[in-house]
Amino acid sequence: MGYVAPMTLSASDLAISRGGVRVLENLNLTLAPGQALILRGPNGIGKTTLLRTLSGLQPPLAGTIAGADDRIAYAGHSDGIKPTLTVTENLNFWARVFGTSSIQVALDSFRLADLADRPAGALSAGQKRRLGLSRLLLTGRAIWILDEPTVSLDTSAIAMFADAVRAHLGQGGSAMIATHIDLGLDAEVMELGPFKAVPPPLDDFDGAFA
Amino acid sequence: MNALLARDLKLALRAGGGFGLGLAFFLIVTVLVPLGVGPQSALLGTIAPGILWLGALLACLLSLDRLLALDWEDGTLDLLATAPLPLEAAVSIKALAHWITTGLPLVLAAPVLGILLNLPAPGYFWMVVSLALGTPALSVIGTFGAALTVGLKRGGLLLSLLVLPLYVPTLIFGAEVARRGAAGMDIATPALMLAGITAATIALLPFASAAVLRVNLR
């Protein structure tokens, strides 16, 4: 199963801000179908802000984003799981929101079948994460934007996740992932450090009298 | 949209969902009023419509702070904002779910509590009608307040302060319908005003709620 009309996500001359402070600027990137892009950079550089901007959750300060409309599946730091609903109920909800009929692919890919009738509140942190990531398979969206997806996953679960991403890329999907670990993917790495915004020059009041 | 409604109703009925809390609060308030006022059945009958309306108002307020805050905390709102469902529809559905779990039980319980307050016989029908017309507006206005305060820690008190003044027109015309009904007077004018307020809030406020929610998600 491939994706309908896969599109290239591109951003040009992007500048983004967090809490009113400009964090990244002059950012150009493209994400073609079948491509994975890993974002790297120290804490606070603006990885999360960049991913949220590309997902349309906040507007950019400057620059344009193309090819993002209704094609993005976003997975942030929190999984959006309701603790009182079972694993199946949680997945069914997202499947219905995105108009997908079966949740079987999500249960299989992240080995959740044994946990299907458990309330999500009774899952361990890693199992919750697996549930949150399996939701991506139900969206039917071609561009995955993932923010630290491997937090609290063990080695075998990380392999499961990498397989899911690989399968997604194989179907013509694309993925942008902010992570610090090596997923073993054939992916381009983008270092965000060089795009750090330069603070505006201070009004040099004393300098005028020097 | 059905999925979101079904999920919200299911969550309300599960442990900690808060279904029935508003109703229980309404019950307790109306039981306490006769104890405070004393055994003066004529006086109670006069103030009954106002007390029932005030009780319904406060009961609605009680469950508002969880309306969007829970979805915000666990990241569901971020995911919903990137889902195919427009945010305007999502907040409308959430308001509807709030009305079904809070407003509708109040409408149904009001006649029973009217007995406790010695509501005059002609008043029961119009009491139910006025609440049925007015409580949807309470849920929609409340959703707007919840959207405004969604990112704030301890936003509950601020939410009450923001929302209660917005409830004033609904309270005035709602209580007026119930009072006139109880006194056997013509109710057409306040009932139309009440219905108009409800229709206008349902039509317009979801856009405002979705807009402030988008700002709060940044």
Interface residues (C-beta under 8 A of the other chain):
Chain A: R52 S55 G56 L57 Q58 P59 D70 I72 A73 Y74 G76 H77 S78 D79 G80 I81 K82 T84 L85 E89 N92 F93 W94 R96 V97 F98 G99 R135
Chain B: N2 A3 L4 A6 R7 K10 L11 R14 A15 G16 G17 D71 E73 D74 G75 T76 D78 L79 L80 A81 T82 A83 P84 L85 L217 R218
